[in-house]
Each structure stands twice: as structure tokens, then as C-alpha cells.
């Protein structure tokens, strides 16, 4: 919030702008607004992800060999099939 406040306070609101900038900095409003925007974006993306998973996921499972257990007789890791 480093916007310059030029002019004479008698003709413009430069003194009010400076006071608002100080208060916004004191309350850390920029960080709070950025955090709220990030939370909102994350919620929208998670909702979209849930919708797409419900639409495209099937109950089928593909067996994928685990690279650390290749050659052993342990069961392979199961991953869901995305069709």
C-alpha cells in the first residue's frame, strides 16, 4: 500500500488517504484479504474437484506394482481407475 498521496489536503482527500493507508497497514488488511481470496479459490477448486471425481470416477480398481516391492509376493498397491 505505497500509493502516493499528492496535492493539498484542503483541495483533495490526500490526508484521508494517508490515514486510511496507515490504518490498513496497522490492521494488516492486505494480508487478510489475500488469505481470504486464497481460501475462496481453494474452496472453489475443491468443489470442482469433487464434482469431477463424482462424474468420472468408477468403482473399478487397477493393480499397480509398487517399485519398492517389485519381485516380492506382497500385494500390489491399488489405485482407482479413472476412465
Secondary structure, 3 states (H helix, E strand, C coil): CCCCCCCCCCCCCHHHHHHHHHHHHHCCHHHHHHHHHHHHHHHHHHHHHHHHHHHHEEEEEEEECCHHHCCCCCCCEEEEEEC
